[in-house]
Amino acid sequence: MNKYQPVNFHSVEDFLNFLPEEELKVVEFLRQVIKSCMPFCKEKLSYNVPYYYINKRVLFIWPSSVPWGKVKKEGVMLGFCKGYLIPDEIGFLEKGNRKEVYAKTYFKTQDIDVDLLKSYIYSAIELDKSK
């Protein structure tokens, strides 16, 4: 299948089955971290990728093999839906030209600092609870 050919997934399982092996490893690892921090969250496809909800959208996982409009991406992006509200003194999150959604991109599981990532996820959860 062409990397930029539109695909519509009907379930998270369809989405996972579509991913190349290296992306799948990162996605599965991120899902485990998210679910360890948010065991009560709802995982649901939106925009053809998994989003994680408590009250509203908190996080999403967007691998580069799933087209993002006409923008070519690399790696697996973990998006923070209200990232602009998360304290980020160390510049951990990638802001790009986005006003609200900030992200962190990973290329392999070894790149993931789990403790640091969890601290950002917990901040995102607190923001969701306060809204």
Secondary structure, 3 states (H helix, E strand, C coil): CCCCCCCCCCCHHHHHHHCCHHHHHHHHHHHHHHHHHCCCCEEEEECCEEEEECCCEEEEEEECCCCECCECCCCEEEEECCHHHCCCCCCCCECCCCCCCEEEEECCHHHCCHHHHHHHHHHHHHHHHHC
